[in-house]
Amino acid sequence: MQAVVIGGGVVGSLIARELSRFRIKVVLVEKSEDIGQGVTKANSAILHGGYDDPPGTLRARLCASGNLMFDELSEELRFPIRRTGSIVVAKDRSELPKLEELLQNGINNGVKDLKIVGRDELRELEPHISRDFRYALFCGSAGITEPWMVAIASAINVAANGGEVVTGEEVIGGRIYEGRVTEVFLSSGRKLKADLVINAAGLFYEKVASAFGVSVPSVYLRKGEYILLDKKASELVNMIIFPIPTAAGKGKLVVPTVDGGVLLGPTSVELPGFSPEDVSTTDSGLASVRESGENLIPGIDNPKFFIKSFAGLRPETVQKDFYIRRAEELANFITVGAIRSPGLTAAPAIAEFVINTIVPETGIDLTRRDDFTPGIEERIRIKELPVREVSRLIDENPSYGRIVCQCNEVSEAEIVQAIRDGARTIDGVKFRTRAGFGRCQGGFCSWNIAKILARELKKDLSEIGQNSKESWVVSGKVRQ
Ligand SMILES: Cc1cc2nc3c(=O)[nH]c(=O)nc-3n(C[C@H](O)[C@H](O)[C@H](O)COP(=O)(O)OP(=O)(O)OC[C@H]3O[C@@H](n4cnc5c(N)ncnc54)[C@H](O)[C@@H]3O)c2cc1C
């Protein structure tokens, strides 16, 4: 039996990994050059507590339980998480009922470690919070992670368990026979045998569904703009800080990142039409995230801290809930779409829900394997090791001593490991190793990373792209 999972975001990759526990060959297909480069790449990276998802929704059911699965998952798949905790801050008594409503909702959703705190405890938790705030809802289970690494590590684990990870190929349709998909067609012309098909194509889930004749709720896009701040700003911030939520969403936040930076944002603006390539940022959007950040933490809106701006797109539907169903039209086709926030947090629980609840509806009987390996080997980050250990590594392999990314201290050996793990582009290396993620944003190291990619992949430099085959950096040789 063979299962084809379409989409190598955090959701598809975790579903593919969950399927790998059973006696079924798993093929994970991702149209980008690397795993985790869709919605999973650009978001707030928060493991939400789960107190603000409306009762009765799949979001409410899967967020709190997904959050609790991250400790074990991060140990097995060796990606970083930090349980920083979060606060929703309120100015005065008039805003207290909203905190109480969120508290009650959280209790109903099964969220642990949730309480309302007064001014003194708020200052202890977050000493630099604006004096305007007197109350907060504290959630101890909230945390942060590197979402793309959750997806990448899951894909590595799928391959280690005998599955296949195909990148740079788009699913364009399939062969249907007697109400079931029998083959999945890729853009290269390759055809994959399919007993089970899972559509986890993120922003493109409606497009993929329609390629198989399956109807799903229409997706529209809501953009979120961010500013990434330098590590120096992290001295002002301990935990995730939310303003009081509004009808538009959770608001513009101040969020620490796992590698020591800080994010301001996101905005929440509905895009006219369907334009999934539009990840531009705007003056007004960035001004608004700066202003909101400054209202929460005075002094954080300091141009000295600014590193870069970026935007992510939320796949929204009018139902405002995840859409996870077996297709009416096709017995073995499952849609896992409209995975808006808190889709990252919910992703491990979504994967379990799909396998335990939806797959049985397809008539496929999955049998557990007894040789599934849940873990992957930890990838070395010399920046996080004691000097003596780095020195031992350099004795074994001198390329641990050749630092390519000065900002984040990433060595050539780490970059080579990332390429062996599947990185094919400069961004592929960046997201896997953090080379190019620091203060200079790759200004100094991108060129050397491109040269290492070309050498390891035995390609010409002109074939190495920033994040796709088309985004070339060098167009060709000036002289032979
Ligand atoms: C601004 C913003 C902030 C957010 N903040 C948070 C947060 O803090 N916490 C949280 O829990 N959630 C958050 N989310 C939500 C979370 O990021 C998403 O729910 C999650 O990343 C969705 O993952 P996915 O795998 O469904 O989608 P994606 O990551 O987009 O993966 C889908 C993949 O499918 C691929 N694909 C598409 N079509 C095809 C095809 N035909 N063939 C092959 N591959 C295909 C795409 O290239 C893509 O890589 C946020 C989202 C946004 C936009």
The ligand as an SDF file (V2000), in Angstrom:
LIG
                    3D

 53 58  0  0  0  0  0  0  0  0999 V2000
    0.8960   35.5840    9.8860 C   0  0  0  0  0  0  0  0  0  0  0  0
    0.6830   34.2150   10.4610 C   0  0  0  0  0  0  0  0  0  0  0  0
    0.9220   33.9820   11.8090 C   0  0  0  0  0  0  0  0  0  0  0  0
    0.7010   32.7150   12.3470 C   0  0  0  0  0  0  0  0  0  0  0  0
    1.0860   32.4820   13.6250 N   0  0  0  0  0  0  0  0  0  0  0  0
    0.9180   31.2420   14.1530 C   0  0  0  0  0  0  0  0  0  0  0  0
    1.3730   30.9540   15.4520 C   0  0  0  0  0  0  0  0  0  0  0  0
    2.0410   31.7610   16.0880 O   0  0  0  0  0  0  0  0  0  0  0  0
    1.0950   29.7410   15.9760 N   0  0  0  0  0  0  0  0  0  0  0  0
    0.3840   28.8050   15.2830 C   0  0  0  0  0  0  0  0  0  0  0  0
    0.1040   27.7470   15.8430 O   0  0  0  0  0  0  0  0  0  0  0  0
    0.0080   29.0190   14.0130 N   0  0  0  0  0  0  0  0  0  0  0  0
    0.2760   30.2120   13.4270 C   0  0  0  0  0  0  0  0  0  0  0  0
   -0.0610   30.4460   12.1350 N   0  0  0  0  0  0  0  0  0  0  0  0
   -0.6590   29.3700   11.3700 C   0  0  0  0  0  0  0  0  0  0  0  0
    0.3860   28.3660   10.8860 C   0  0  0  0  0  0  0  0  0  0  0  0
    1.5290   29.0340   10.3940 O   0  0  0  0  0  0  0  0  0  0  0  0
   -0.2350   27.5250    9.7870 C   0  0  0  0  0  0  0  0  0  0  0  0
   -1.4560   27.0030   10.2390 O   0  0  0  0  0  0  0  0  0  0  0  0
    0.6460   26.3560    9.3690 C   0  0  0  0  0  0  0  0  0  0  0  0
    1.9580   26.7760    9.0870 O   0  0  0  0  0  0  0  0  0  0  0  0
    0.0240   25.7130    8.1450 C   0  0  0  0  0  0  0  0  0  0  0  0
    0.8830   24.6980    7.6790 O   0  0  0  0  0  0  0  0  0  0  0  0
    0.4970   23.8710    6.3870 P   0  0  0  0  0  0  0  0  0  0  0  0
    1.4060   22.7130    6.3650 O   0  0  0  0  0  0  0  0  0  0  0  0
   -0.9720   23.6160    6.3680 O   0  0  0  0  0  0  0  0  0  0  0  0
    0.7480   24.8700    5.1780 O   0  0  0  0  0  0  0  0  0  0  0  0
    2.1030   25.2040    4.3750 P   0  0  0  0  0  0  0  0  0  0  0  0
    3.2330   25.4160    5.2820 O   0  0  0  0  0  0  0  0  0  0  0  0
    1.7700   26.2840    3.4180 O   0  0  0  0  0  0  0  0  0  0  0  0
    2.3900   23.8530    3.5900 O   0  0  0  0  0  0  0  0  0  0  0  0
    1.6960   23.4970    2.4250 C   0  0  0  0  0  0  0  0  0  0  0  0
    2.7270   23.0800    1.4050 C   0  0  0  0  0  0  0  0  0  0  0  0
    2.0790   22.5410    0.2650 O   0  0  0  0  0  0  0  0  0  0  0  0
    2.8750   22.8340   -0.8600 C   0  0  0  0  0  0  0  0  0  0  0  0
    2.0500   22.6630   -2.0480 N   0  0  0  0  0  0  0  0  0  0  0  0
    1.0270   23.4390   -2.4560 C   0  0  0  0  0  0  0  0  0  0  0  0
    0.4950   22.9550   -3.5940 N   0  0  0  0  0  0  0  0  0  0  0  0
    1.1950   21.8300   -3.9040 C   0  0  0  0  0  0  0  0  0  0  0  0
    1.1250   20.8910   -4.9750 C   0  0  0  0  0  0  0  0  0  0  0  0
    0.2130   20.9820   -5.9430 N   0  0  0  0  0  0  0  0  0  0  0  0
    2.0210   19.8700   -5.0060 N   0  0  0  0  0  0  0  0  0  0  0  0
    2.9530   19.7480   -4.0290 C   0  0  0  0  0  0  0  0  0  0  0  0
    3.0720   20.6200   -2.9940 N   0  0  0  0  0  0  0  0  0  0  0  0
    2.1900   21.6380   -2.9260 C   0  0  0  0  0  0  0  0  0  0  0  0
    3.3050   24.2650   -0.6060 C   0  0  0  0  0  0  0  0  0  0  0  0
    4.4380   24.6180   -1.3630 O   0  0  0  0  0  0  0  0  0  0  0  0
    3.5470   24.2540    0.8930 C   0  0  0  0  0  0  0  0  0  0  0  0
    4.9070   24.0500    1.2270 O   0  0  0  0  0  0  0  0  0  0  0  0
    0.1810   31.6870   11.5490 C   0  0  0  0  0  0  0  0  0  0  0  0
   -0.0340   31.9130   10.1780 C   0  0  0  0  0  0  0  0  0  0  0  0
    0.2550   33.1550    9.6340 C   0  0  0  0  0  0  0  0  0  0  0  0
    0.1360   33.3490    8.1680 C   0  0  0  0  0  0  0  0  0  0  0  0
  1  2  1  0
  2  3  1  0
  2 52  2  0
  3  4  2  0
  4  5  1  0
  4 50  1  0
  5  6  2  0
  6  7  1  0
  6 13  1  0
  7  8  2  0
  7  9  1  0
  9 10  1  0
 10 11  2  0
 10 12  1  0
 12 13  2  0
 13 14  1  0
 14 15  1  0
 14 50  1  0
 15 16  1  0
 16 17  1  0
 16 18  1  0
 18 19  1  0
 18 20  1  0
 20 21  1  0
 20 22  1  0
 22 23  1  0
 23 24  1  0
 24 25  2  0
 24 26  1  0
 24 27  1  0
 27 28  1  0
 28 29  2  0
 28 30  1  0
 28 31  1  0
 31 32  1  0
 32 33  1  0
 33 34  1  0
 33 48  1  0
 34 35  1  0
 35 36  1  0
 35 46  1  0
 36 37  1  0
 36 45  1  0
 37 38  2  0
 38 39  1  0
 39 40  1  0
 39 45  2  0
 40 41  1  0
 40 42  2  0
 42 43  1  0
 43 44  2  0
 44 45  1  0
 46 47  1  0
 46 48  1  0
 48 49  1  0
 50 51  2  0
 51 52  1  0
 52 53  1  0
M  END
$$$$
